[in-house]
Amino acid sequence: VPTLVMTGDEDDHCLQPSIYLKKTLPAVGLAILPKTGHTLNLEEPALFNSLVADFIAQVEQGAWKVRDPRADPAQVMRTE
């Protein structure tokens, strides 16, 4: 399922869960808005709306793909 996780960099309680979702879900994108707290849509409405609109457009066009296997966190730090 295409997913867009959005959080503010000043929303301390949501940063780690957002990163966890990014690492766990196969078709997820993570947007971290700078100098923003928990109410993204109220603090940065134009940026929030733009990111959501872009996400919806990409999903509708079939352009929101699953993660490239080369970016899998388990693969990136391998030493072999």
Secondary structure as UniProt FT lines:
FT   STRAND          3..8
FT   TURN            9..10
FT   HELIX           12..24
FT   TURN            26..27
FT   STRAND          28..33
FT   TURN            34..35
FT   HELIX           40..43
FT   HELIX           45..60
FT   TURN            61..62
FT   HELIX           69..71
FT   HELIX           73..76
//
